[in-house]
Amino acid sequence: MKKVDDYEQIRKAYHIEGISIREISRRYGHGRRLIRKALERPIPDKYQLGQPRNSNVLGQYQQRILDLLKESDKLPRKQRYTAHKIYEILEKEGYSGCEGHVHNFVCRTKKRLEAGKPIFPWNLMPDKMLRWIGVKRW
């Protein structure tokens, strides 16, 4: 992947020094297609996957993990499922993948689920304290 510095170097060589695309290609070791891209665009394109990667092993267990997380939310705080506990449950059900994949999926899912929740429960504070802080109840 080419960096912004490479793009800048190519643009300087072409516009300021007046070097041809073919010569820039020879000098810096970049392809002519990349050099033309660098001259057209100010910064390199961000990397994008063509299609989302399929998770062959974890794919069939994703719904089960979501169910376990929903079930876990109803349990008391100390009894909730950790990613390790979910992995152990899935392993008993026939999951053959590694624990890291389960852990990553659980972390990403929890972040997505908790993104919309308020950080502080303002509705539990008394009105007098809210007025003192300067927060209005809606």
Summary of the structure (lengths in Angstrom):
residues: 138
radius of gyration: 26.7
end to end distance: 50.1
largest distance: 74.4
contacts: 290
relative contact order: 0.08
helix: 62%
strand: 0%
